[in-house]
Amino acid sequence: MSKLLPAPADSFQRIEVITGTGRRRQWPDDVKAAIVAETLQERAVITEIARRHRVSASQIFTWRKKARERAAALTAESASFAPVVMQDPFVQPASSGPLSSPPMIEIEINGARLRIPPNASRDTIFAVIEAAGGLQKRRR
């Protein structure tokens, strides 16, 4: 039978047990939103804002990223599609007489009905839709 010898005194290490809440803080959503809004101001320096609010700059960047993601999700949810009815312009309905006018592209926007000839250029079509308030200005 072997005898257990005590370990040498220099092999012991000190272990510290920390009890309590620690450093992690909970930020209310309205406070986070106010800090993020502050960073969006012209000439805002995020490190200065972070120092003033006693939060790390990386945490502010995380909040900004999450705010952008939420905004994109809300925009995607609110986007909708209009129903489109396709008809062959050269086929006459059985009950109607001869075509009285050439075929047109018809678009209804904000209560206005737009009729655009099918041979119109892409730029013309976009300009007409923009003028009716159906599109935001295109970036070129």
DSSP file (Angstrom, degrees, kcal/mol; ACC not computed):
  #  RESIDUE AA STRUCTURE BP1 BP2  ACC     N-H-->O    O-->H-N    N-H-->O    O-->H-N    TCO  KAPPA ALPHA  PHI   PSI    X-CA   Y-CA   Z-CA
    1    1 A M              0   0    0      0, 0.0     2,-0.2     0, 0.0     0, 0.0   0.000 360.0 360.0 360.0 133.3    0.0    0.0    0.0
    2    2 A S        -     0   0    0      1,-0.0     2,-0.4     0, 0.0     0, 0.0  -0.601 360.0-129.0 -91.8 152.6    1.3    3.4   -1.0
    3    3 A K        -     0   0    0     -2,-0.2     2,-0.5     1,-0.0    -1,-0.0  -0.828  17.3-129.0-100.2 133.3    1.3    6.3    1.3
    4    4 A L        -     0   0    0     -2,-0.4    -1,-0.0     0, 0.0     0, 0.0  -0.694  22.8-157.6 -83.3 127.1   -0.2    9.7    0.1
    5    5 A L        -     0   0    0     -2,-0.5     2,-0.0     1,-0.1     0, 0.0  -0.804  24.0-105.4-101.4 145.4    2.2   12.5    0.6
    6    6 A P        -     0   0    0      0, 0.0     3,-0.1     0, 0.0    -1,-0.1  -0.367  41.1-104.7 -66.0 148.1    0.9   16.1    0.9
    7    7 A A        -     0   0    0      1,-0.1     5,-0.1     2,-0.1     0, 0.0  -0.389  45.3 -90.6 -70.3 150.9    1.6   18.3   -2.2
    8    8 A P    >   -     0   0    0      0, 0.0     3,-1.7     0, 0.0     4,-0.3  -0.295  34.8-117.6 -61.6 150.0    4.4   20.8   -1.8
    9    9 A A  G >  S+     0   0    0      1,-0.3     3,-1.0     2,-0.2    -2,-0.1   0.773 110.2  62.0 -62.1 -29.7    3.2   24.2   -0.6
   10   10 A D  G 3  S+     0   0    0      1,-0.2    -1,-0.3     3,-0.0    -3,-0.0   0.537  91.7  67.2 -78.8  -3.6    4.3   26.1   -3.8
   11   11 A S  G <  S+     0   0    0     -3,-1.7    -1,-0.2     2,-0.1     2,-0.2   0.549  78.7  99.6 -91.3  -8.3    1.9   24.0   -5.9
   12   12 A F    <   -     0   0    0     -3,-1.0     2,-0.3    -4,-0.3    -3,-0.0  -0.549  57.4-160.7 -78.6 143.9   -1.2   25.6   -4.4
   13   13 A Q        -     0   0    0     -2,-0.2     2,-0.4     2,-0.0    -2,-0.1  -0.909  19.3-116.0-122.5 153.2   -3.0   28.4   -6.2
   14   14 A R        -     0   0    0     -2,-0.3     2,-0.5     2,-0.0     0, 0.0  -0.723  26.1-162.7 -88.3 133.9   -5.4   31.0   -5.0
   15   15 A I        -     0   0    0     -2,-0.4     2,-0.5     2,-0.0    -2,-0.0  -0.971   3.9-154.8-118.2 130.8   -8.9   30.8   -6.4
   16   16 A E        -     0   0    0     -2,-0.5     2,-0.6     2,-0.0    -2,-0.0  -0.909   1.9-157.1-109.0 129.5  -11.1   33.8   -6.1
   17   17 A V        -     0   0    0     -2,-0.5     2,-0.6     2,-0.0    -2,-0.0  -0.921   7.9-158.3-107.1 122.1  -14.9   33.4   -6.1
   18   18 A I        -     0   0    0     -2,-0.6     2,-0.3     2,-0.0    -2,-0.0  -0.874   9.6-173.7-103.5 125.8  -16.9   36.5   -7.1
   19   19 A T        +     0   0    0     -2,-0.6     2,-0.3     3,-0.0     3,-0.2  -0.868  40.9  55.6-114.1 152.8  -20.5   36.7   -6.1
   20   20 A G  S    S-     0   0    0     -2,-0.3    -2,-0.0     1,-0.1     0, 0.0  -0.769  99.4 -49.7 122.7-169.4  -22.9   39.4   -7.1
   21   21 A T        -     0   0    0     -2,-0.3     3,-0.4     1,-0.2    -1,-0.1   0.749  68.2-156.6 -80.3 -23.9  -24.2   40.8  -10.3
   22   22 A G        -     0   0    0     -3,-0.2    -1,-0.2     1,-0.2    -3,-0.0  -0.397  43.7 -50.9  79.6-160.4  -20.9   41.4  -12.1
   23   23 A R  S    S+     0   0    0     -2,-0.1    -1,-0.2     2,-0.1     2,-0.1   0.710  96.1 111.2 -90.4 -23.0  -20.3   44.0  -14.8
   24   24 A R        -     0   0    0     -3,-0.4     2,-0.3     1,-0.0     0, 0.0  -0.314  49.0-167.9 -62.8 128.8  -23.1   43.0  -17.2
   25   25 A R        -     0   0    0     -2,-0.1     2,-0.6     2,-0.0    -2,-0.1  -0.858  18.8-132.2-116.8 152.7  -25.8   45.8  -17.3
   26   26 A Q        -     0   0    0     -2,-0.3    -2,-0.0     0, 0.0     0, 0.0  -0.917  20.3-157.5-103.4 124.2  -29.2   45.7  -18.8
   27   27 A W        -     0   0    0     -2,-0.6    -2,-0.0     2,-0.0     5,-0.0  -0.886  18.5-123.5-103.6 126.6  -30.0   48.8  -21.0
   28   28 A P     >  -     0   0    0      0, 0.0     4,-2.3     0, 0.0     3,-0.5  -0.346  24.7-117.0 -62.9 149.6  -33.6   49.7  -21.5
   29   29 A D  H  > S+     0   0    0      1,-0.2     4,-2.6     2,-0.2     5,-0.2   0.856 113.8  54.0 -58.6 -37.5  -34.6   49.9  -25.2
   30   30 A D  H  > S+     0   0    0      2,-0.2     4,-1.9     1,-0.2    -1,-0.2   0.859 108.9  48.6 -68.4 -33.0  -35.4   53.6  -25.1
   31   31 A V  H  > S+     0   0    0     -3,-0.5     4,-2.3     2,-0.2    -2,-0.2   0.917 112.2  48.5 -70.4 -43.3  -32.0   54.4  -23.6
   32   32 A K  H  X S+     0   0    0     -4,-2.3     4,-2.7     1,-0.2     5,-0.2   0.926 111.5  50.5 -60.3 -43.8  -30.3   52.3  -26.3
   33   33 A A  H  X S+     0   0    0     -4,-2.6     4,-2.6     1,-0.2    -1,-0.2   0.892 109.9  50.2 -62.5 -39.8  -32.4   54.0  -29.0
   34   34 A A  H  X S+     0   0    0     -4,-1.9     4,-1.8     2,-0.2    -1,-0.2   0.898 112.0  47.2 -66.2 -40.0  -31.4   57.4  -27.7
   35   35 A I  H  X S+     0   0    0     -4,-2.3     4,-1.5     2,-0.2    -2,-0.2   0.923 113.5  48.0 -67.2 -43.6  -27.7   56.5  -27.7
   36   36 A V  H  X S+     0   0    0     -4,-2.7     4,-0.9     1,-0.2     3,-0.3   0.915 110.3  52.1 -62.6 -42.9  -27.9   55.1  -31.2
   37   37 A A  H >< S+     0   0    0     -4,-2.6     3,-0.7     1,-0.2     4,-0.3   0.882 106.0  55.0 -60.5 -37.8  -29.8   58.2  -32.4
   38   38 A E  H >< S+     0   0    0     -4,-1.8     3,-1.0     1,-0.2    -1,-0.2   0.860 104.4  53.9 -63.2 -35.2  -27.1   60.4  -30.9
   39   39 A T  H 3< S+     0   0    0     -4,-1.5    -1,-0.2    -3,-0.3     5,-0.2   0.690 100.5  61.8 -73.5 -17.0  -24.5   58.5  -33.0
   40   40 A L  T << S+     0   0    0     -4,-0.9    -1,-0.2    -3,-0.7    -2,-0.2   0.517  80.4 108.2 -87.4  -4.9  -26.4   59.2  -36.2
   41   41 A Q  S X  S-     0   0    0     -3,-1.0     3,-1.7    -4,-0.3     2,-0.1  -0.347  86.4 -86.4 -69.9 153.8  -26.0   63.0  -35.8
   42   42 A E  T 3  S+     0   0    0      1,-0.3    -1,-0.1    -2,-0.0    -2,-0.1  -0.364 112.2   8.0 -62.1 137.6  -23.7   64.7  -38.2
   43   43 A R  T 3  S+     0   0    0      1,-0.2    -1,-0.3    -3,-0.1     2,-0.2   0.674  88.7 160.4  64.0  21.7  -20.0   64.7  -37.0
   44   44 A A    <   -     0   0    0     -3,-1.7     2,-0.6    -5,-0.2    -1,-0.2  -0.524  31.7-149.2 -72.7 138.5  -20.8   62.4  -34.1
   45   45 A V     >  -     0   0    0     -2,-0.2     4,-2.1     1,-0.1     3,-0.4  -0.940   2.5-157.5-111.4 111.9  -17.8   60.6  -32.7
   46   46 A I  H  > S+     0   0    0     -2,-0.6     4,-2.9     1,-0.2     5,-0.2   0.852  89.4  55.7 -62.5 -37.6  -18.9   57.2  -31.4
   47   47 A T  H  > S+     0   0    0      1,-0.2     4,-2.3     2,-0.2    -1,-0.2   0.888 109.1  48.1 -64.2 -36.6  -16.0   56.7  -29.0
   48   48 A E  H  > S+     0   0    0     -3,-0.4     4,-2.4     2,-0.2    -2,-0.2   0.914 112.9  47.7 -67.5 -41.8  -16.8   60.0  -27.3
   49   49 A I  H  X S+     0   0    0     -4,-2.1     4,-2.0     2,-0.2    -2,-0.2   0.913 112.0  50.5 -64.5 -42.1  -20.5   59.1  -27.0
   50   50 A A  H  X>S+     0   0    0     -4,-2.9     5,-2.5     1,-0.2     4,-0.6   0.921 111.0  48.5 -61.6 -44.4  -19.5   55.7  -25.7
   51   51 A R  H ><5S+     0   0    0     -4,-2.3     3,-0.7     1,-0.2    -2,-0.2   0.914 110.3  51.4 -61.7 -43.3  -17.2   57.3  -23.1
   52   52 A R  H 3<5S+     0   0    0     -4,-2.4    -1,-0.2     1,-0.2    -2,-0.2   0.865 116.7  39.4 -63.6 -36.6  -20.0   59.7  -22.0
   53   53 A H  H 3<5S-     0   0    0     -4,-2.0    -1,-0.2     2,-0.2    -2,-0.2   0.422 110.5-122.5 -94.0   1.4  -22.5   56.9  -21.5
   54   54 A R  T <<5S+     0   0    0     -3,-0.7     2,-0.3    -4,-0.6    -3,-0.2   0.932  71.3 120.0  56.8  51.6  -19.9   54.6  -20.0
   55   55 A V      < -     0   0    0     -5,-2.5    -1,-0.2    -6,-0.1    -2,-0.2  -0.956  69.1 -97.8-137.5 155.2  -20.5   51.8  -22.6
   56   56 A S     >  -     0   0    0     -2,-0.3     4,-1.5     1,-0.1     3,-0.3  -0.442  24.3-127.5 -76.2 149.9  -18.0   50.3  -25.0
   57   57 A A  H  > S+     0   0    0      1,-0.2     4,-2.3     2,-0.2     5,-0.2   0.864 110.4  58.5 -62.7 -36.1  -17.9   51.5  -28.6
   58   58 A S  H  > S+     0   0    0      1,-0.2     4,-1.9     2,-0.2    -1,-0.2   0.856 102.6  53.8 -63.8 -33.2  -18.3   48.0  -29.8
   59   59 A Q  H  > S+     0   0    0     -3,-0.3     4,-2.3     2,-0.2    -1,-0.2   0.903 107.9  50.0 -66.0 -40.4  -21.6   47.7  -27.9
   60   60 A I  H  X S+     0   0    0     -4,-1.5     4,-2.6     1,-0.2    -2,-0.2   0.912 108.8  51.8 -64.3 -41.9  -22.9   50.8  -29.6
   61   61 A F  H  X S+     0   0    0     -4,-2.3     4,-2.2     1,-0.2    -1,-0.2   0.881 109.2  51.1 -62.3 -36.4  -21.9   49.4  -33.0
   62   62 A T  H  X S+     0   0    0     -4,-1.9     4,-2.5     2,-0.2    -2,-0.2   0.924 110.1  48.9 -64.4 -44.3  -23.9   46.2  -32.1
   63   63 A W  H  X S+     0   0    0     -4,-2.3     4,-2.3     1,-0.2    -2,-0.2   0.904 111.0  50.6 -62.1 -40.8  -26.9   48.3  -31.2
   64   64 A R  H  X S+     0   0    0     -4,-2.6     4,-2.3     2,-0.2    -1,-0.2   0.912 110.1  49.7 -63.6 -42.0  -26.7   50.2  -34.4
   65   65 A K  H  X S+     0   0    0     -4,-2.2     4,-2.3     1,-0.2    -2,-0.2   0.930 111.7  47.9 -62.7 -45.7  -26.5   47.0  -36.5
   66   66 A K  H  X S+     0   0    0     -4,-2.5     4,-2.5     1,-0.2    -1,-0.2   0.877 110.0  52.8 -63.9 -37.0  -29.5   45.5  -34.7
   67   67 A A  H  X S+     0   0    0     -4,-2.3     4,-2.3     2,-0.2    -1,-0.2   0.908 109.7  48.5 -64.6 -41.6  -31.5   48.7  -35.2
   68   68 A R  H  X S+     0   0    0     -4,-2.3     4,-2.4     2,-0.2    -2,-0.2   0.910 111.5  50.1 -63.1 -41.9  -30.7   48.6  -39.0
   69   69 A E  H  X S+     0   0    0     -4,-2.3     4,-2.2     2,-0.2    -2,-0.2   0.909 111.2  48.4 -63.8 -42.2  -31.8   44.9  -39.1
   70   70 A R  H  X S+     0   0    0     -4,-2.5     4,-2.4     2,-0.2    -1,-0.2   0.907 111.7  49.9 -63.7 -41.3  -35.0   45.8  -37.3
   71   71 A A  H  X S+     0   0    0     -4,-2.3     4,-2.3     1,-0.2    -2,-0.2   0.900 111.0  49.1 -64.4 -40.6  -35.7   48.7  -39.7
   72   72 A A  H  X S+     0   0    0     -4,-2.4     4,-2.4     2,-0.2    -1,-0.2   0.897 111.0  50.1 -65.6 -39.7  -35.0   46.4  -42.7
   73   73 A A  H  X S+     0   0    0     -4,-2.2     4,-2.1     2,-0.2    -2,-0.2   0.907 111.2  48.7 -65.7 -40.8  -37.4   43.8  -41.4
   74   74 A L  H  X S+     0   0    0     -4,-2.4     4,-1.9     2,-0.2    -2,-0.2   0.897 111.6  49.7 -65.2 -39.7  -40.1   46.3  -40.8
   75   75 A T  H  X S+     0   0    0     -4,-2.3     4,-1.1     1,-0.2    -2,-0.2   0.911 110.8  49.6 -64.4 -42.1  -39.7   47.7  -44.3
   76   76 A A  H  < S+     0   0    0     -4,-2.4     3,-0.2     1,-0.2    -2,-0.2   0.877 110.9  50.2 -64.9 -37.6  -39.9   44.2  -45.8
   77   77 A E  H  < S+     0   0    0     -4,-2.1    -1,-0.2     1,-0.2    -2,-0.2   0.863 111.4  47.8 -68.1 -35.7  -43.0   43.5  -43.8
   78   78 A S  H  < S+     0   0    0     -4,-1.9    -1,-0.2    -5,-0.1    -2,-0.2   0.629  88.9 102.2 -83.8 -12.2  -44.7   46.7  -44.9
   79   79 A A     <  -     0   0    0     -4,-1.1     2,-0.3    -3,-0.2    -3,-0.0  -0.462  52.3-178.8 -69.8 141.2  -43.8   46.2  -48.6
   80   80 A S        -     0   0    0     -2,-0.1     2,-0.4     0, 0.0    -2,-0.1  -0.938  21.5-128.9-139.1 163.1  -46.7   44.9  -50.7
   81   81 A F        -     0   0    0     -2,-0.3     3,-0.0     3,-0.0    -2,-0.0  -0.881  17.4-132.6-113.9 144.4  -47.4   43.9  -54.2
   82   82 A A        -     0   0    0     -2,-0.4     2,-0.1     1,-0.1     0, 0.0  -0.705  33.4-102.9 -91.0 146.0  -50.1   45.1  -56.5
   83   83 A P        -     0   0    0      0, 0.0     2,-0.4     0, 0.0    -1,-0.1  -0.447  35.7-154.6 -68.0 142.0  -52.1   42.6  -58.4
   84   84 A V        -     0   0    0     -2,-0.1     2,-0.5     2,-0.0    -3,-0.0  -0.971   5.9-161.0-121.2 131.4  -51.2   42.5  -62.1
   85   85 A V        -     0   0    0     -2,-0.4     2,-0.5     2,-0.0     0, 0.0  -0.959   9.4-159.0-113.3 122.1  -53.5   41.3  -64.8
   86   86 A M        +     0   0    0     -2,-0.5     2,-0.4     2,-0.0    -2,-0.0  -0.860  15.1 171.6-104.0 131.5  -51.9   40.3  -68.1
   87   87 A Q        -     0   0    0     -2,-0.5    -2,-0.0     0, 0.0     3,-0.0  -0.987  40.3-112.5-134.2 146.9  -53.8   40.2  -71.3
   88   88 A D    >   -     0   0    0     -2,-0.4     3,-1.4     1,-0.2    -2,-0.0  -0.697  26.9-151.1 -75.0 117.0  -52.7   39.7  -74.8
   89   89 A P  T 3  S+     0   0    0      0, 0.0    -1,-0.2     0, 0.0    15,-0.0   0.684  91.3  55.0 -68.1 -15.3  -53.4   43.1  -76.4
   90   90 A F  T 3  S+     0   0    0      2,-0.1     2,-0.6    13,-0.0     9,-0.1   0.536  88.8  86.0 -95.9  -6.3  -53.9   41.7  -79.8
   91   91 A V  S <  S-     0   0    0     -3,-1.4     3,-0.0     0, 0.0    -3,-0.0  -0.850  71.8-146.6 -95.9 123.5  -56.6   39.2  -78.8
   92   92 A Q        -     0   0    0     -2,-0.6    -2,-0.1     1,-0.1    -4,-0.0  -0.677  22.0-109.3 -88.1 139.0  -60.0   40.8  -78.8
   93   93 A P    >   -     0   0    0      0, 0.0     3,-1.1     0, 0.0    -1,-0.1  -0.364  30.7-117.4 -60.9 149.2  -62.6   39.7  -76.2
   94   94 A A  T 3  S+     0   0    0      1,-0.3    -2,-0.0    -3,-0.0     0, 0.0   0.810 110.3  48.2 -60.8 -32.2  -65.4   37.7  -77.9
   95   95 A S  T 3  S+     0   0    0      2,-0.0    -1,-0.3     0, 0.0     2,-0.2   0.535  98.8  80.6 -90.7  -5.4  -68.1   40.3  -77.0
   96   96 A S  S <  S-     0   0    0     -3,-1.1     3,-0.1     1,-0.1    -4,-0.0  -0.583  72.6-123.7-102.6 164.3  -66.4   43.4  -78.1
   97   97 A G        -     0   0    0      1,-0.2    -1,-0.1    -2,-0.2     3,-0.1   0.034  59.3 -42.0 -84.3-161.9  -65.9   45.0  -81.5
   98   98 A P  S    S-     0   0    0      0, 0.0    -1,-0.2     0, 0.0     2,-0.2  -0.236  76.1 -85.6 -63.7 155.2  -62.7   46.0  -83.2
   99   99 A L        -     0   0    0      1,-0.2    -7,-0.0    -3,-0.1    -9,-0.0  -0.432  37.3-164.6 -62.8 128.8  -59.9   47.6  -81.0
  100  100 A S  S    S+     0   0    0     -2,-0.2    -1,-0.2     1,-0.1     0, 0.0   0.712  70.8  25.3 -90.5 -21.7  -60.6   51.3  -80.9
  101  101 A S  S    S-     0   0    0      3,-0.0    -1,-0.1     0, 0.0     3,-0.1  -0.961  91.4 -93.2-139.1 157.2  -57.1   52.3  -79.6
  102  102 A P        -     0   0    0      0, 0.0    -2,-0.1     0, 0.0     0, 0.0  -0.276  58.3 -84.5 -65.3 156.9  -53.7   50.8  -79.8
  103  103 A P        -     0   0    0      0, 0.0     2,-0.3     0, 0.0   -13,-0.0  -0.301  52.8-171.3 -62.7 146.9  -52.7   48.6  -76.8
  104  104 A M        -     0   0    0     13,-0.2     2,-0.6    -3,-0.1    11,-0.0  -0.929  29.8-113.9-135.8 157.6  -51.3   50.5  -73.8
  105  105 A I  E     -A  116   0A   0     11,-3.8    11,-3.2    -2,-0.3     2,-0.5  -0.867  37.2-158.4 -88.8 122.2  -49.6   49.7  -70.5
  106  106 A E  E     +A  115   0A   0     -2,-0.6     2,-0.4     9,-0.2     9,-0.2  -0.910  15.1 175.2-109.7 129.3  -52.1   50.7  -67.8
  107  107 A I  E     -A  114   0A   0      7,-2.5     7,-4.2    -2,-0.5     2,-0.6  -0.998  17.7-152.3-131.3 133.7  -50.9   51.5  -64.3
  108  108 A E  E     +A  113   0A   0     -2,-0.4     2,-0.4     5,-0.3     5,-0.2  -0.935  22.7 168.6-110.0 120.5  -53.0   52.8  -61.4
  109  109 A I  E >   -A  112   0A   0      3,-2.7     3,-2.8    -2,-0.6    25,-0.1  -0.996  66.0 -16.3-133.8 128.7  -51.1   54.8  -58.8
  110  110 A N  T 3  S-     0   0    0     -2,-0.4    -1,-0.1     1,-0.3     3,-0.1   0.842 128.9 -49.9  49.2  40.5  -52.6   56.9  -56.1
  111  111 A G  T 3  S+     0   0    0      1,-0.3     2,-0.4     0, 0.0    -1,-0.3   0.430 116.4 112.9  82.4  -1.8  -56.0   56.9  -57.8
  112  112 A A  E <   -A  109   0A   0     -3,-2.8    -3,-2.7    20,-0.1     2,-0.6  -0.855  59.1-142.3-105.6 140.2  -54.6   58.0  -61.1
  113  113 A R  E     -A  108   0A   0     -2,-0.4     2,-0.4    -5,-0.2    -5,-0.3  -0.894  16.4-161.3-102.4 120.7  -54.6   55.7  -64.2
  114  114 A L  E     -A  107   0A   0     -7,-4.2    -7,-2.5    -2,-0.6     2,-0.5  -0.847   4.7-163.5-102.9 135.2  -51.5   55.9  -66.3
  115  115 A R  E     +A  106   0A   0     -2,-0.4    -9,-0.2    -9,-0.2    -2,-0.0  -0.971  12.2 179.0-120.2 117.9  -51.5   54.7  -69.9
  116  116 A I  E     -A  105   0A   0    -11,-3.2   -11,-3.8    -2,-0.5    -2,-0.0  -0.962  32.0-115.3-121.4 130.7  -48.1   54.2  -71.4
  117  117 A P    >   -     0   0    0      0, 0.0     3,-2.0     0, 0.0   -13,-0.2  -0.378  25.4-125.1 -63.2 143.2  -47.5   53.0  -75.0
  118  118 A P  T 3  S+     0   0    0      0, 0.0   -14,-0.1     0, 0.0    -2,-0.0   0.706 108.4  59.3 -65.7 -18.6  -45.7   49.6  -74.9
  119  119 A N  T 3  S+     0   0    0      2,-0.0     2,-0.1     0, 0.0     0, 0.0   0.340  78.8 122.2 -91.9   9.4  -42.9   50.9  -77.1
  120  120 A A    <   -     0   0    0     -3,-2.0    -4,-0.0     1,-0.1     2,-0.0  -0.372  69.6-104.8 -68.7 149.1  -42.0   53.6  -74.6
  121  121 A S     >  -     0   0    0      1,-0.1     4,-2.3    -2,-0.1     5,-0.2  -0.287  25.1-112.4 -71.8 160.5  -38.4   53.6  -73.4
  122  122 A R  H  > S+     0   0    0      1,-0.2     4,-2.5     2,-0.2     5,-0.2   0.907 118.4  52.3 -58.5 -43.8  -37.6   52.3  -69.9
  123  123 A D  H  > S+     0   0    0      1,-0.2     4,-2.4     2,-0.2    -1,-0.2   0.886 108.6  50.7 -62.6 -39.2  -36.5   55.9  -68.8
  124  124 A T  H  > S+     0   0    0      2,-0.2     4,-2.4     1,-0.2    -1,-0.2   0.926 110.0  49.6 -64.1 -44.5  -39.8   57.3  -70.0
  125  125 A I  H  X S+     0   0    0     -4,-2.3     4,-2.3     1,-0.2    -2,-0.2   0.935 113.2  46.1 -60.5 -46.8  -41.8   54.7  -68.1
  126  126 A F  H  X S+     0   0    0     -4,-2.5     4,-2.9     1,-0.2    -1,-0.2   0.889 111.3  52.7 -64.0 -38.9  -39.9   55.3  -64.9
  127  127 A A  H  X S+     0   0    0     -4,-2.4     4,-2.4     2,-0.2    -1,-0.2   0.903 110.2  47.9 -63.8 -40.8  -40.2   59.1  -65.3
  128  128 A V  H  X S+     0   0    0     -4,-2.4     4,-1.5     2,-0.2    -2,-0.2   0.924 114.0  46.2 -65.7 -44.1  -44.0   58.8  -65.7
  129  129 A I  H  <>S+     0   0    0     -4,-2.3     5,-2.5     2,-0.2     6,-0.5   0.908 113.0  50.1 -65.7 -41.5  -44.3   56.6  -62.6
  130  130 A E  H ><5S+     0   0    0     -4,-2.9     3,-1.6     1,-0.2    -2,-0.2   0.925 108.4  52.8 -60.1 -44.9  -42.0   58.9  -60.6
  131  131 A A  H 3<5S+     0   0    0     -4,-2.4    -1,-0.2     1,-0.3    -2,-0.2   0.822 106.5  53.4 -62.7 -30.8  -44.1   61.9  -61.7
  132  132 A A  T 3<5S-     0   0    0     -4,-1.5    -1,-0.3    -5,-0.1    -2,-0.2   0.519 120.2-110.2 -82.2  -4.3  -47.3   60.1  -60.4
  133  133 A G  T < 5S+     0   0    0     -3,-1.6    -3,-0.2    -4,-0.4    -2,-0.1   0.660  85.2 120.1  87.8  16.1  -45.6   59.5  -57.0
  134  134 A G  S   <S+     0   0    0     -5,-2.5     2,-0.3    -6,-0.2    -4,-0.2   0.630  71.7  35.2 -89.2 -13.7  -45.2   55.8  -57.4
  135  135 A L  S    S-     0   0    0     -6,-0.5     2,-0.2    -5,-0.2    -2,-0.1  -0.964  76.6-119.9-137.2 153.8  -41.4   55.7  -57.1
  136  136 A Q        -     0   0    0     -2,-0.3    -6,-0.1     1,-0.1    -2,-0.0  -0.542  58.1 -74.6 -81.1 159.5  -38.7   57.5  -55.2
  137  137 A K        -     0   0    0     -2,-0.2     2,-0.2     1,-0.1    -1,-0.1  -0.296  54.7-121.7 -54.4 134.0  -36.1   59.3  -57.3
  138  138 A R        -     0   0    0     -3,-0.1     2,-0.5     2,-0.0    -1,-0.1  -0.562  16.0-131.0 -80.0 143.7  -33.7   56.8  -58.8
  139  139 A R              0   0    0     -2,-0.2    -1,-0.0     1,-0.1     0, 0.0  -0.810 360.0 360.0 -91.8 134.3  -30.0   57.0  -58.0
  140  140 A R              0   0    0     -2,-0.5    -1,-0.1     0, 0.0    -2,-0.0   0.407 360.0 360.0-104.7 360.0  -27.9   56.8  -61.1
